[in-house]
């Protein structure tokens, strides 16, 4: 796939960016055999057929009012309008027969694209405006990442045309760096010409006392020590609700790990479920875990997860007090800086991109795995919901979702901006999410 830098928010290239986003999601759907569209790889999510229709339904429901267009298929516009985020253990109960055929959904997608594109090319971009176009583009690119980890949860040998090599590089020695007291600048100024989602506004500054933070995200090698020390068997490392969830799920290790018993059952040889086949556990890669598991590890080693402000201070702050655009400075987000922008299916060693380090020498901050923070997702001062999508952020200001920062290998470059915020429930273990610890 083509690479690109952060794209400017101008009408002149908006249709090209939308088309590039479609190419990305179309290429992902092309990996699936027809019968897989009715699989549900993650219990908490819709079947894959939903996502095939959702991206066009979202675009139509978002853009049609501004373009003055009438819908041609209100049933599908509604069926594919919204994803799900079950809280409290409730899971969807639909069956494959509840969904339309792949051919019908493909016809719907083509009709939506044709209608929208004809209108947008005929001066419709001016009526829609930059914000709505960027919402459509970034929403699709977010789902390109969602589709990647959904597909990852299908059987590993799904497509053997992609070679997968074992990673033998050893993990770097864990160490911490001291971050002096200073100001973390969160959010995006309303005077900025850069696009941002409603939860990114308004810019605000937070005083952060001195602390120390891990130079690298926690690796599979480090996390293995927690597992071998009985981390999944000791309730004192877990919050009560997290322990109850762990027991209900019979969780004994990270989601992407696969035990291969050798000798005693209590001493397995670990493997890793990569996107297209299983490989020996790559010790130098970041561990991907839920917030609950990350918190338990931090408690085991006598540390904490960073707050959103601490993470920002370590990532973008400088000793002389001027924040950077990216951890490494203001130059473009290219492939020597980190593992992002759809370039790889898998992680890379946490020390593989020294050119991406921050002013304080913190590595692997953008790409290679979203990073959990201890900050509950909530509004910044001055928050105003999007008038056309009032629930995008506000529906999740419930204390049950936590902020993630950084990005993964499947995160598009346009969402590597400093102000971007991701969020998930603490028991969601399927995404490419890692963490690092702090001491105060």
C-alpha positions in Angstrom: 0.0 0.0 0.0 1.1 3.5 -0.7 2.6 5.6 2.1 1.7 9.2 2.9 2.4 11.8 5.5 -0.2 13.7 7.4 -2.5 15.0 4.7 -3.5 18.7 4.8 -7.2 19.3 5.3 -8.0 20.9 1.9 -10.9 20.3 -0.4 -8.5 19.8 -3.3 -7.3 16.4 -1.9 -10.2 15.3 0.2 -11.7 13.0 -2.5 -8.3 11.5 -3.2 -7.9 10.8 0.5 -11.4 9.3 0.7 -10.6 7.1 -2.3 -7.3 6.0 -0.7 -9.2 5.1 2.5 -11.6 3.0 0.4 -8.7 1.2 -1.3 -7.4 0.3 2.1 -10.6 -1.2 3.4 -11.4 -2.8 0.1 -8.0 -4.6 0.2 -8.8 -5.9 3.7 -12.2 -7.2 2.7 -10.6 -8.9 -0.3 -8.6 -11.1 2.1 -11.8 -12.8 3.3 -13.4 -15.9 1.7 -17.1 -15.3 1.3 -18.1 -17.6 4.1 -16.0 -15.6 6.6 -18.2 -12.6 6.3 -20.7 -14.2 8.7 -18.0 -15.0 11.3 -17.9 -13.1 14.6 -14.1 -13.2 15.5 -14.6 -11.2 18.6 -17.7 -12.0 20.8 -18.3 -8.3 21.7 -18.4 -7.2 18.1 -20.7 -7.5 15.1 -20.3 -10.2 12.5 -17.9 -9.1 9.7 -20.8 -8.6 7.3 -21.8 -5.6 9.4 -18.5 -3.8 8.7 -18.8 -4.5 5.0 -21.9 -2.3 5.0 -21.1 0.0 7.9 -18.5 2.2 6.2 -20.8 3.3 3.4 -23.8 3.6 5.7 -21.8 5.9 7.9 -20.7 8.1 4.9 -24.3 8.3 3.6 -25.9 9.1 7.0 -23.2 11.7 7.6 -23.0 13.4 4.2 -26.4 13.1 2.7 -28.1 15.9 4.7 -25.3 18.4 3.8 -25.5 17.3 0.1 -29.3 17.5 0.0 -29.5 13.9 -1.1 -32.4 11.5 -0.3 -31.6 7.9 0.8 -32.4 5.0 -1.6 -32.2 2.3 1.0 -33.3 3.4 4.4 -33.3 -0.2 5.7 -29.6 -0.7 5.1 -28.8 2.8 6.2 -30.3 1.9 9.6 -29.1 -1.7 9.8 -25.4 -0.7 9.2 -25.5 2.6 11.1 -23.9 1.8 14.4 -21.4 -0.6 15.9 -21.7 -2.0 19.4 -19.7 -1.6 22.6 -21.4 -3.9 25.2 -20.8 -2.9 28.8 -21.4 -5.3 31.7 -21.0 -8.6 29.9 -23.9 -8.4 27.5 -23.1 -9.9 24.1 -25.0 -9.8 20.7 -27.2 -12.8 20.0 -27.9 -12.5 16.3 -27.3 -15.4 13.9 -25.9 -15.4 10.3 -29.4 -15.7 8.8 -30.3 -12.3 10.3 -28.0 -10.6 7.9 -28.4 -9.9 4.1 -26.2 -11.6 1.5 -22.8 -10.4 0.6 -24.0 -9.6 -2.9 -26.8 -7.3 -1.6 -24.4 -5.5 0.6 -21.8 -5.0 -2.2 -24.6 -3.6 -4.4 -25.5 -1.2 -1.6 -21.9 -0.1 -1.2 -21.6 0.6 -4.9 -24.8 2.6 -5.0 -23.8 4.7 -2.0 -20.3 5.5 -3.4 -21.8 6.4 -6.8 -24.3 8.8 -5.3 -21.9 10.5 -3.0 -19.1 10.8 -5.5 -21.3 12.3 -8.2 -22.6 14.9 -5.8 -19.2 15.7 -4.2 -17.5 16.2 -7.6 -20.3 18.6 -8.6 -19.2 21.2 -6.0 -20.6 19.2 -3.2 -17.3 19.4 -1.3 -18.0 23.1 -0.5 -21.5 22.3 0.9 -20.1 19.4 3.0 -17.1 21.3 4.4 -13.7 20.1 5.7 -14.9 18.8 9.0 -17.5 16.4 7.7 -15.1 15.1 5.0 -12.4 14.5 7.5 -14.8 12.7 9.8 -15.7 10.4 6.9 -12.1 9.8 6.0 -10.8 9.2 9.5 -13.7 7.1 10.5 -12.9 4.8 7.6 -9.2 4.7 8.5 -10.1 3.8 12.1 -12.1 0.9 10.8 -9.2 -0.2 8.6 -7.4 -0.8 11.9 -10.4 -2.4 13.6 -10.7 -4.8 10.6 -7.1 -5.7 11.0 -7.5 -7.0 14.6 -10.9 -8.5 13.8 -9.3 -10.5 11.0 -6.4 -11.4 13.3 -8.8 -13.3 15.4 -9.9 -15.5 12.6 -7.9 -18.8 12.2 -4.2 -18.0 11.8 -3.7 -19.8 8.5 -6.2 -17.6 6.7 -3.9 -16.4 3.9 -0.6 -18.0 3.3 0.6 -15.5 0.6 2.0 -13.3 3.3 5.3 -14.7 4.7 5.7 -14.5 8.5 9.2 -14.8 10.0 10.0 -15.7 13.5 11.6 -12.8 15.5 14.8 -13.9 17.3 16.0 -10.4 18.4 16.4 -10.3 22.2 14.4 -7.8 24.2 16.3 -4.7 25.3 17.2 -4.4 29.0 14.3 -2.6 30.8 15.2 0.8 32.2 13.6 4.1 33.1 14.2 7.7 32.3 13.6 10.6 34.7 11.1 13.2 33.4 11.5 16.7 35.1 8.5 18.6 36.3 6.9 20.6 33.6 3.7 21.3 31.6 1.9 18.9 29.4 -0.1 20.4 26.6 -3.2 18.3 25.9 -5.8 18.8 23.2 -6.0 21.0 20.1 -6.6 24.7 20.0 -9.8 25.8 18.3 -7.7 28.3 16.4 -5.8 25.5 14.8 -6.4 24.7 11.1 -5.9 21.0 11.8 -8.8 18.7 12.0 -9.6 17.1 15.3 -12.5 15.0 16.8 -14.7 16.7 19.4 -12.9 15.1 22.3 -9.6 16.6 21.2 -10.8 20.2 22.0 -10.0 22.5 23.7 -6.2 22.8 24.2 -5.3 22.8 27.9 -2.2 22.6 30.0 -1.5 20.4 32.9 1.3 20.8 35.5 3.1 17.4 35.8 5.4 16.8 38.8 8.6 14.9 38.3 8.3 11.2 37.5 10.2 8.3 35.9 8.9 6.2 33.0 9.9 3.1 31.2 12.1 3.8 28.2 10.4 1.0 26.2 6.9 -0.5 26.3 6.6 -3.7 28.3 7.8 -6.5 26.1 6.6 -10.1 25.9 9.9 -11.0 27.7 9.1 -8.8 30.7 5.5 -9.9 30.8 6.5 -13.5 30.7 8.2 -13.0 34.1 4.8 -11.8 35.5 3.1 -14.9 34.1 5.7 -17.2 35.5 5.5 -15.5 38.9 1.8 -16.4 39.2 0.5 -13.1 38.1 -2.7 -14.6 36.8 -3.2 -16.6 39.9 -2.7 -13.9 42.6 -5.8 -11.8 43.3 -3.9 -9.1 45.1 -2.5 -7.8 41.8 -5.9 -7.2 40.4 -8.8 -4.9 41.1 -11.8 -6.8 42.4 -13.8 -6.3 39.2 -10.9 -7.2 37.0 -10.2 -10.4 39.0 -13.8 -11.4 38.7 -13.6 -10.9 34.9 -10.3 -12.8 34.6 -11.8 -15.8 36.5 -15.0 -15.7 34.4 -13.0 -15.7 31.2 -10.6 -18.3 32.6 -7.8 -16.0 31.5 -4.3 -17.3 32.1 -2.2 -15.4 29.6 -2.3 -12.5 27.0 -4.8 -13.0 24.2 -2.2 -13.4 21.4 -0.1 -16.0 23.3 -0.5 -19.7 22.7 0.7 -22.3 25.3 2.5 -25.3 23.9 3.0 -27.7 26.9 6.4 -29.3 27.2 7.0 -31.4 30.3 5.0 -30.1 33.2 1.7 -28.5 32.3 2.7 -25.5 34.6 5.7 -24.8 32.4 4.5 -24.3 28.8 6.5 -23.2 25.9 4.9 -20.1 24.6 4.0 -19.3 21.0 2.4 -16.3 19.4 -0.6 -16.1 17.2 0.6 -13.8 14.4 -1.8 -12.6 11.7 -1.2 -15.4 9.3 0.5 -18.2 11.3 1.7 -19.1 14.7 5.4 -18.3 15.5 7.7 -18.7 18.6 6.9 -16.0 21.2 8.8 -12.8 20.0 10.3 -11.6 23.2 11.4 -8.2 21.9 7.9 -7.2 20.7 5.5 -5.2 22.9 3.0 -7.3 24.8 -0.6 -6.7 23.8 -3.0 -6.9 26.8 -6.1 -5.3 28.3 -6.1 -2.4 30.7 -6.9 -4.9 33.5 -3.9 -7.0 32.7 -1.6 -4.0 32.3 -2.7 -2.6 35.7 -2.1 -6.0 37.4 1.4 -6.1 36.0 2.1 -2.6 37.2 0.9 -3.5 40.7 3.0 -6.6 40.7 6.2 -4.6 40.0 5.3 -1.8 42.4 4.6 0.8 39.7 1.7 2.5 38.0 0.3 3.2 34.5 1.0 6.7 33.4 -1.8 9.3 33.3 -2.6 10.9 30.0 -0.7 14.0 31.1 2.4 12.1 32.1 2.4 10.2 28.8 2.2 13.5 26.9 5.0 15.0 29.0 7.3 12.1 28.3 6.4 11.9 24.6 6.2 15.5 23.5 7.8 17.6 26.2 11.4 18.9 26.2 13.9 20.0 28.9 13.5 23.6 27.7 9.7 23.6 27.9 8.6 23.7 24.3 6.4 20.8 23.2 7.2 19.0 20.0 4.7 18.1 17.2 5.9 14.5 17.4 8.2 12.8 19.9 11.2 13.1 17.6 10.5 16.7 16.6 8.5 18.4 13.8 9.7 16.4 10.8 7.3 14.0 9.0 6.1 10.7 10.4 8.1 8.4 8.1 9.0 4.8 8.4 12.3 5.3 10.2 10.4 6.8 13.2 8.1 3.9 14.1 5.9 1.0 13.0 2.7 2.7 11.8 0.6 3.6 8.7 -0.4 0.1 7.7 3.1 -0.9 6.6 3.3 -4.1 8.6 0.9 -6.7 9.8 2.9 -7.4 12.9 4.8 -5.6 15.7 8.5 -4.9 15.6 11.1 -5.0 18.4 10.5 -2.1 20.8 14.0 -0.8 20.2 13.8 -1.0 16.4 13.2 2.7 15.7 15.7 4.8 17.7 15.1 7.8 15.4 11.6 8.0 16.8 12.7 8.6 20.4 11.5 11.6 22.4 13.6 14.5 23.8 13.9 12.5 27.0 15.0 9.3 25.2 11.7 7.4 25.4 11.3 4.9 22.6 8.4 3.5 20.5 5.8 6.1 21.5 4.0 6.2 18.1 3.0 3.0 16.4 3.7 -0.6 17.4 0.8 -0.6 19.8 -1.6 1.8 21.5 -0.5 2.6 25.1 -3.0 2.4 28.0 -3.1 5.3 30.4 -4.7 5.4 33.8 -6.9 8.3 32.7 -10.6 7.7 32.3 -11.9 9.0 29.0 -13.6 12.3 29.6 -14.1 15.8 28.2 -11.4 18.5 28.2 -12.4 21.9 29.5 -14.5 23.6 26.8 -15.7 20.4 25.2 -18.5 20.8 22.7 -20.0 17.7 21.0 -20.1 17.6 17.2 -23.6 18.9 16.3 -23.9 16.2 13.6 -22.6 13.4 15.8 -23.3 14.3 19.4 -22.7 10.9 20.8 -19.3 10.2 19.2 -17.4 10.9 22.4 -20.0 11.9 24.9 -21.6 8.5 25.0 -18.3 7.1 26.4 -17.8 9.7 29.2 -18.9 7.0 31.6 -15.8 6.2 33.7 -15.8 2.8 32.1 -13.4 3.6 29.2 -9.7 4.6 29.4 -7.6 6.8 27.2 -5.0 5.2 25.0 -2.2 7.1 23.2 0.3 6.5 20.5 -1.0 4.2 17.7 -0.3 0.8 16.4 1.2 -0.7 13.2 -2.2 -0.4 11.6 -2.9 3.3 12.6 -2.9 5.7 9.7 -0.4 8.5 9.7 -3.2 11.2 9.9 -4.1 10.0 13.4 -0.6 10.3 14.8 -1.2 13.9 15.7 -0.4 14.9 19.2 -4.0 15.6 20.3 -5.6 12.3 19.0 -7.2 10.2 21.8 -8.3 6.6 21.6 -10.4 4.8 24.3 -11.6 1.3 25.2 -13.1 -0.6 28.1 -10.6 -2.1 30.6 -11.5 -5.7 29.7 -11.1 -5.4 26.0 -8.1 -7.6 25.1 -8.2 -7.9 21.3 -6.7 -4.6 20.0 -3.0 -3.9 19.5 -2.5 -2.2 22.9 0.5 -2.3 25.1 1.7 -0.1 28.0 4.6 1.2 30.0 4.9 2.0 33.7 5.8 5.0 35.8 7.2 5.7 39.2 6.3 9.0 41.0 
